[in-house]
Amino acid sequence: MNIILFGAPGAGKGTQAKELIKKYEIPQISTGDILRGAIANKTPLGLEAKKLMDQGQLVSDEIVNGLVEARLQEADCEKGFILDGFPRTVAQAEELDKIMKKIGKEIDKVIALEVSDDEIIERITGRRVSKVTGKIYHIKYNPPVDEKLEDLEQRADDNEETVKKRLAVYNEQTAPVLDFYKKQNKVYEVDGAQGLENITKDIIEILEK
Ligand code: AMP
C-alpha cells in the first residue's frame, strides 16, 4: 500500500493520514513534519527551510527529494507508506518515480482531497496542533475533548497572510502534479468537505477496491 495523500494545505491530509496509519500500520511520511522537526532541532537544514516556510514558499526540490529518498528506504516502509505533502511539484513527482523504480516499488494510488479555497482559509486559521500528542484540532469544528486548550499551538505558517501565499503556491506549482498522476490513472478524488469520518470511509473504500 504505497499511497499519496494529495490536496491543498488544510485539505485534511495530516488528519486522514493519522487515521490510516492506525488502521493499516504503515508510516505517514510528511515532509512538512520532517522539516518542522529540523527547525525544532535547529539543524542547518532547519534554519534554511524556516525562512521559506514562514513565507509560505516551497523548500527546494533537492532538499525534500533527498529527505524522502532516505525515508522510503527505512524498514518501516516495507509494508507500505502514506506520503503527505510530497510530491508538491512536477519535478518532485518525476524524481519520486525514479526513486520508486530504484527501490523496486510503485505508487499505487493518489487520493486527492477536494476542498474549496474559502473553506481552506477558515480551516487553516482555526487549526491548532497539540504540543503533547501532535493531534490536529480545529478550534471551532474539531475542538479537543481530552486535551487542554493551553496544550494547543498554532503553526507559524497558519496565519491568514501566509495561507493565501501557500494557496497561490499550491495552485501554481502543486495542482499540476495531479495531471501527472491522472496520466498514470492513479488519481481517486474524495470530497474533502464532508465530515472527518465520511472522508476516512471514502478513502478506505478506495484503498480496498
Ligand atoms: P505542510 O506541513 O505539508 O503544510 O508543509 C509546510 C511547509 O513545508 C510548506 O509550506 C513548505 O514550505 C514546506 N514543504 C513541505 N513539504 C514540501 C515539499 N514536498 N516541497 C517543498 N516544500 C515543502
Residues whose N, C-alpha, C, O or C-beta is under 5 A from the ligand:
A	BS01	AMP	P9 T31 G32 D33 L35 L52 M53 G56 Q57 L58 V59 V64 D84 G85 F86 P87 R88
